Structure formats: C-alpha cells, structure tokens
Amino acid sequence: FTKEIQSDPDTFAQCADTIIRHVGDIGRMVDEFSAFARMPQPVIKPEDLGQIAREALVLQKTARPQITWTTDIPDRGPVAPCDRRMLRQALTNLLQNAADAVAMREGASHITLTVAVEGREARLTVADDGIGLPADDRARLTEPYVTHKPKGTGLGLAIVKKIMEDHGGSLTLDDNPEGHGAVTCLVLPLTPHGTPLDRNEASHGA
C-alpha cells in the first residue's frame, strides 16, 4: 500500500519496517522455545567439522555483511562423531550471539571462526570484539532464560549446552584475550584415529 499512502509515506514505511523486524524477533523466539522443549536425540556418526562450520557460516555472512568475518578452517576435517544438524545449530547459535554482541558495542566489527584439533579434541571457536560477557552471573549464562541481551530469550546458550552434553562434549565461555569481546568454543572428542573423512564416504553416510 506504499503508493496509496500520500499523507505521511515515511512514517508508514518506518512502521512497516518495525512490524517486520518484530515479527522476525518473535519468529526467532518461537524457534528457540520449540527447539528447547523438543530437543531430539542426536544421530551420531563421523562428520567433517570443517564442512559443518562452513555451512553454518555462509548464512551469517550473507545476513550480516557489515561484519568482517575471518576464518581458519582446514580444507578437510577434522572428523568427530556428531549429529550434523544439531552441531550446525549449536554453532549457528554461537555465531548469532557473536553478531549480536558486535552490534551492541560501537566500533566493533570482527568475528573469527576457527576449527582446530588439540590433543584428542576438536574445537570450533567463535571470537568477537563485541560487548563481551557480563561480569556478574557469568556462570549462569547457559541456564534457561538467563540473558544479558535486550531481546534475548535466554535459550540460545542453554540449547548449545544441551547439544554438547548429548555429544559428550562441552561449551566454554571466556573473555577475548585480545581486548574487547568474548570467545566461545564447542569442544568435541575426536574419532579414535582422528583421520579426515573422505567426502564421498560422508555423502554416502548421509
């Protein structure tokens, strides 16, 4: 109806944009409540974590072009036993949190995603230069409904923690040692030999 609004088209456009944004926020909240209430049992099999990381990152980069995204991801591997969809959801939640944190601090603009092996563990790490972790109640951030974001549901990290527990892994939350921001990490045990999985095998297994 934009062409039919003659009296105040600018206000009409602003109100329409506000409605669209709020509907998007509500949709995200509903998704998070539903995901937390009906967490499925993971289907575990060897997966290429580097490929999962790239899949999770592509939508975030497209949706938030104002952020400078840096990656350090191997061309192949490492491989770890996991549920591909659930791990991608966990990583997506961390990337969204990082992007929200960047938006909350003036001058912030960088997020780095790293996939690496340390000992017998694989680590998917998200580092940002955003507003950082709260000084108080930090240990409670992974509890349901605890959040320090104005529009947060407090379920994003709770979902990530539950997914990692179901995988025999863990979630870590730390301050960014390089200055502002936070570093969050998904830690997964590797397959027995930790060898890269052939992509044809991965496709066949899927």
Residue, then its C-alpha position, 0 to 999 in steps of 0.5 A: f500500500t506504499k503508493e496509496i499512502q500520500s499523507d505521511p509515506d515515511t512514517f508508514a514505511q518506518c512502521a512497516d519496517t518495525i512490524i517486520r523486524h518484530v515479527g522476525d524477533i518473535g519468529r526467532m523466539v518461537d524457534e528457540f522455545s520449540a527447539f528447547a522443549r523438543m530437543p531430539q536425540p542426536v544421530i551420531k556418526p563421523e562428520d567433517l567439522g570443517q564442512i559443518a562450520r562452513e555451512a553454518l557460516v555462509l548464512q551469517k555472512t550473507a545476513r550480516p555483511q557489515i561484519t568482517w568475518t575471518t576464518d581458519i578452517p582446514d580444507r578437510g576435517p577434522v572428523a568427530p562423531c556428531d549429529r550434523r544438524m544439531l552441531r550446525q545449530a549449536l554453532t549457528n547459535l554461537l555465531q548469532n550471539a557473536a553478531d549480536a554482541v558486535a552490534m551492541r558495542e560501537g566500533a566493533s566489527h570482527i568475528t573469527l571462526t576457527v576449527a582446530v584439533e588439540g590433543r584428542e579434541a576438536r574445537l570450533t571457536v567463535a571470537d568477537d570484539g563485541i560487548g563481551l560477557p557480563a561480569d556478574d552471573r557469568a556462570r549462569l549464562t547457559e541456564p534457561y532464560v538467563t540473558h544479558k541481551p535486550k531481546g534475548t530469550g535466554l535459550g540460545l546458550a542453554i540449547v548449545k549446552k544441551i547439544m554438547e552434553d548429548h555429544g559428550g562434549s562441552l561449551t566454554l565461555d571466556d573473555n577475548p584475550e585480545g581486548h574487547g569481546a568474548v570467545t566461545c568454543l564447542v569442544l568435541p572428542l575426536t574419532p579414535h584415529g582422528t583421520p579426515l573423512d573422505r567426502n564421498e564416504a560422508s555423502h554416502g553416510a548421509 
